[in-house]
């Protein structure tokens, strides 16, 4: 079970103060555009990811004129009760506590409360550059096993240090630089190959789930294939780094590794990014999110919390109905500026107006 029971906010976006209680099942958050519906979902998402699904810096989440924002949630993940408290600050490090115990590093929170986010910008997952697809895989790896956050953080640290050395070299080689670079090459090869292996295993699990989800959403079979096969994995990352040493010294940046890899996605054997229509790309993006939701649920033995931000306005009735049938969760949050989706069973409804939430 992944469930949020209570949410407190202070000085978060347009919420001066909020204290709201939720029950399991479907939660619909309605209201006109610009009132704070997505902000509410953003706060919930922060409790599981320590970031905004809108990909904005933490400072943007703090209300104008304030130096600090607080997000606090009572939740349950599996059989564990959680009190998650986060404090965002403009001028000092953010703080995170779980069950009154301070987390250090704060990244240990990520993945503790599993959740799946669907949003209007999901179309970019298919049609934009490879960075979003890398993030899609990497965020799922952390949701699968929170300890993967440590491996991801180590990969980022090694890349920063190695790039700093390459910039410091300014295109020139010396014995000291060569020796230090060899050390960082070994570290990057070790952590990079471990991360790439985890990505490859995940893609093998995601591909059949995405294919099945697309067929149900589209109402027809259009074979979805996913391929993660960076060329450097053939010879090994260490060999590739050594081969590119002179180019990297000249350019001052790491040119090969997991941070530059691509996840290739095809629809009916054609590259989805360039050949699929916008409608097909949107359906495929939904299928990818559904696949991730199912894989995380199967791995962790509990369905992640579901956050659906204004998703149904972009779908025809057939796809909306199919999406509802594919999504399984103990608790689902849905925002809408229009008609309430036709859920089976009871629905909790809240109305948001100018940062004030009331029961509908």
C-alpha positions in Angstrom: 0.0 0.0 0.0 1.2 3.5 -0.9 -1.1 6.1 0.6 -1.1 9.7 1.7 -3.4 10.4 4.6 -2.7 14.0 5.5 -0.9 16.9 3.9 0.3 20.2 5.5 1.7 23.1 3.5 3.2 26.4 4.6 4.3 29.1 2.2 4.4 26.6 -0.7 3.7 28.2 -4.1 0.3 29.9 -3.6 -0.6 28.0 -0.4 0.0 30.2 2.6 -1.2 27.4 4.9 -3.0 24.1 4.2 -4.1 21.1 6.3 -6.0 18.5 4.4 -6.9 14.9 5.1 -7.3 12.2 2.4 -8.8 8.7 2.3 -7.8 5.7 0.2 -9.3 5.5 -3.3 -9.8 8.2 -5.9 -9.2 11.8 -5.0 -10.4 14.4 -7.5 -9.0 18.0 -7.2 -11.1 20.3 -9.3 -11.0 24.0 -10.1 -10.4 26.7 -12.7 -6.9 27.0 -14.2 -4.4 29.0 -12.2 -5.9 28.3 -8.8 -3.3 25.8 -7.4 -4.5 22.3 -8.5 -1.1 21.4 -10.0 0.7 23.1 -7.1 -1.1 20.7 -4.7 0.0 17.7 -6.8 3.5 19.1 -7.0 3.7 19.2 -3.2 2.6 15.6 -3.0 5.1 14.6 -5.6 7.9 16.4 -3.7 7.3 14.0 -0.7 8.4 11.1 -2.9 10.9 12.6 -5.2 12.4 15.7 -3.6 11.8 17.5 -6.8 9.1 19.2 -8.9 7.6 17.3 -11.8 7.7 20.6 -13.6 11.5 20.5 -13.5 11.9 23.8 -11.8 14.4 24.6 -9.0 13.4 24.3 -5.4 13.5 28.1 -4.9 10.5 28.4 -7.3 8.4 26.3 -4.9 8.7 28.8 -2.1 6.0 31.5 -1.9 7.0 34.9 -3.1 8.2 37.0 -0.2 9.1 34.0 2.0 12.4 32.4 2.7 11.1 29.0 3.7 8.4 26.6 2.6 7.3 23.5 4.5 5.7 20.3 3.1 4.7 17.7 5.6 2.8 14.4 5.0 1.5 11.5 6.9 1.7 8.4 4.7 2.0 4.7 4.5 4.3 2.7 2.3 4.0 -1.0 2.4 3.5 -1.7 6.1 5.6 1.3 7.2 3.9 4.4 8.6 5.8 7.6 7.5 5.8 11.2 8.8 7.7 13.0 6.1 8.7 16.6 6.8 10.6 18.7 4.3 11.8 22.3 4.7 12.8 24.2 1.6 15.1 27.2 2.1 16.4 30.0 -0.1 19.6 30.7 1.7 20.6 27.4 3.5 20.4 23.7 2.7 17.0 22.0 2.7 16.1 19.8 5.6 14.2 16.4 5.5 13.0 14.4 8.5 11.3 11.0 8.4 9.5 9.9 11.6 11.3 12.8 13.4 14.8 11.5 12.3 16.8 13.9 10.2 18.0 12.4 6.9 21.5 13.2 5.8 22.0 13.1 2.9 18.4 14.2 2.2 18.4 12.1 -1.0 17.8 9.1 1.1 14.1 10.1 1.0 13.8 9.5 -2.7 11.8 6.3 -3.5 10.7 5.8 0.1 7.1 6.7 -0.9 6.7 5.3 -4.4 4.6 7.3 -6.8 3.9 7.6 -10.5 3.3 11.0 -12.1 1.3 11.6 -15.3 1.3 15.2 -16.6 0.6 17.3 -19.7 4.3 17.5 -20.5 4.6 13.7 -20.8 4.5 14.1 -24.6 8.0 15.5 -24.3 9.2 12.1 -23.1 8.9 10.8 -26.6 9.5 13.8 -28.9 12.2 15.7 -27.1 15.9 14.9 -26.7 17.5 11.9 -24.9 17.9 13.6 -21.5 14.2 13.1 -20.6 14.3 9.5 -21.5 17.4 9.0 -19.4 15.6 10.6 -16.5 12.6 8.4 -17.0 14.8 5.3 -16.6 16.8 6.7 -13.7 13.8 7.9 -11.7 12.3 4.5 -12.1 15.4 2.8 -10.9 15.3 4.8 -7.7 11.6 4.0 -7.3 12.4 0.3 -7.7 15.2 0.3 -5.1 15.8 3.5 -3.1 19.4 2.4 -2.6 19.9 3.2 -6.3 19.8 6.8 -5.4 23.3 6.4 -3.8 24.6 4.9 -7.0 23.1 7.7 -9.1 24.6 10.3 -6.7 28.0 8.6 -7.0 27.8 8.7 -10.8 27.0 12.4 -10.7 29.8 13.1 -8.3 32.4 11.2 -10.4 31.3 13.0 -13.5 31.5 16.4 -11.8 35.0 15.7 -10.6 36.2 14.3 -13.9 34.8 17.3 -15.8 36.4 19.7 -13.4 39.8 18.0 -14.1 39.3 18.2 -17.8 38.4 21.9 -17.7 41.4 22.5 -15.4 43.7 20.8 -18.0 42.7 23.5 -20.6 43.6 21.1 -23.5 47.0 20.3 -22.1 48.3 17.0 -20.8 50.9 16.4 -18.1 52.0 13.5 -16.0 49.9 14.7 -13.0 46.8 15.2 -15.1 47.2 11.9 -16.9 47.6 10.0 -13.6 44.6 11.7 -12.0 42.5 11.2 -15.1 43.3 7.5 -15.1 42.0 7.3 -11.5 38.7 9.0 -12.5 38.4 6.8 -15.6 38.5 3.7 -13.4 35.9 5.2 -11.0 33.6 6.3 -13.8 33.9 2.9 -15.6 33.0 1.1 -12.4 29.9 3.1 -11.5 28.9 3.9 -15.1 28.8 0.2 -16.1 26.8 -0.7 -13.0 24.3 2.0 -13.8 24.1 1.1 -17.4 23.5 -2.6 -16.5 20.7 -1.6 -14.2 19.1 0.5 -17.0 19.4 -2.4 -19.5 17.7 -4.8 -17.1 14.9 -2.3 -16.5 14.3 -1.8 -20.2 14.0 -5.5 -20.7 11.2 -5.4 -18.1 9.5 -2.3 -19.4 9.3 -3.2 -23.1 6.6 -5.9 -22.9 4.6 -3.8 -20.4 4.7 -0.7 -22.7 3.8 -2.8 -25.7 0.7 -4.2 -24.0 -0.3 -0.8 -22.5 -0.1 0.9 -25.9 -2.2 -1.8 -27.6 -5.0 -1.3 -24.9 -4.8 2.5 -25.1 -4.8 2.6 -28.9 -7.3 -0.2 -29.4 -5.0 -1.7 -32.0 -1.6 -3.4 -32.2 1.4 -1.2 -33.1 4.5 -3.0 -31.9 6.4 -0.9 -29.3 10.1 -1.7 -28.9 12.6 -0.2 -26.6 16.4 -0.5 -27.0 19.1 0.6 -24.7 22.4 -0.4 -26.3 25.1 2.3 -26.0 28.0 1.5 -28.3 30.5 1.9 -25.4 29.1 -1.2 -23.7 30.6 -3.4 -26.4 34.2 -2.6 -25.6 33.7 -1.4 -22.1 33.5 2.2 -20.7 37.2 2.3 -19.6 38.4 1.4 -23.2 36.1 4.1 -24.6 37.3 6.7 -22.2 40.9 6.0 -23.0 40.1 6.2 -26.7 38.6 9.6 -26.4 41.2 11.0 -24.0 42.7 13.6 -26.4 39.2 14.8 -27.6 38.0 15.2 -24.0 41.1 17.1 -22.9 40.6 19.5 -25.9 36.9 20.0 -25.2 37.0 19.9 -21.4 34.1 17.5 -21.0 33.3 13.8 -20.6 32.1 12.7 -24.0 31.0 9.1 -23.3 29.1 7.3 -20.6 25.6 6.9 -19.1 25.0 10.7 -19.1 25.1 10.7 -22.9 23.2 7.5 -23.7 19.9 7.2 -25.6 16.9 5.1 -25.0 15.6 4.2 -28.5 11.8 3.8 -28.7 10.2 2.5 -31.9 6.6 2.2 -33.0 5.9 -0.3 -35.7 9.6 -0.5 -36.3 9.9 3.2 -37.0 11.6 5.7 -34.6 8.8 7.1 -32.5 10.5 10.5 -31.9 10.6 11.4 -35.6 8.1 9.2 -37.4 5.1 8.9 -35.0 2.2 11.3 -35.1 1.6 13.6 -32.1 -1.4 11.5 -31.1 0.7 8.3 -31.3 3.5 10.0 -29.3 1.0 11.0 -26.6 -0.4 7.5 -26.4 3.1 6.1 -26.3 4.2 8.4 -23.5 1.2 7.2 -21.5 2.1 3.6 -22.2 5.7 4.3 -20.9 4.3 5.7 -17.7 1.9 2.8 -17.2 4.8 0.3 -17.9 6.9 2.0 -15.2 4.0 2.0 -12.7 3.4 -1.7 -13.3 7.1 -2.7 -13.0 7.5 -0.7 -9.8 4.3 -2.2 -8.3 5.4 -5.8 -9.2 8.9 -5.2 -7.8 7.9 -3.6 -4.5 4.8 -5.6 -3.9 2.6 -2.5 -3.7 1.2 -0.1 -6.3 2.7 3.3 -6.2 0.7 6.4 -5.4 -0.8 7.8 -8.7 -0.7 11.5 -9.6 -2.6 12.5 -12.7 -2.3 16.2 -13.6 -4.9 17.3 -16.2 -4.3 14.1 -18.2 -7.9 13.4 -19.3 -8.4 16.7 -21.1 -6.0 15.5 -23.8 -7.6 12.1 -24.3 -10.7 11.0 -26.2 -13.2 8.9 -24.3 -11.8 5.6 -25.6 -8.3 6.3 -24.4 -9.5 7.8 -21.1 -11.5 4.7 -20.4 -8.6 2.4 -21.3 -6.2 4.5 -19.1 -8.5 4.2 -16.1 -8.7 0.4 -16.6 -4.9 0.1 -16.8 -4.1 2.1 -13.7 -4.2 0.2 -10.4 -3.4 1.9 -7.1 -4.6 2.1 -3.6 -4.8 5.9 -3.9 -5.1 8.1 -7.0 -5.0 11.9 -7.2 -6.5 13.5 -10.3 -6.7 17.2 -11.2 -9.2 18.6 -13.6 -10.5 21.9 -14.8 -13.4 20.3 -16.6 -15.6 17.2 -16.1 -14.7 14.7 -13.5 -13.5 11.4 -14.9 -16.0 8.5 -14.8 -14.4 6.5 -12.0 -16.1 3.4 -10.7 -17.0 3.6 -7.0 -16.9 6.5 -4.6 -14.8 9.6 -5.3 -13.4 12.2 -2.9 -13.7 15.6 -4.4 -11.9 18.8 -3.4 -12.2 22.2 -5.0 -9.3 24.6 -5.2 -9.7 28.4 -5.5 -6.9 30.9 -5.0 -4.8 28.5 -2.9 -7.7 27.5 -0.6 -8.9 23.9 -0.6 -12.4 22.8 0.4 -14.3 19.5 0.2 -16.5 19.4 -2.8 
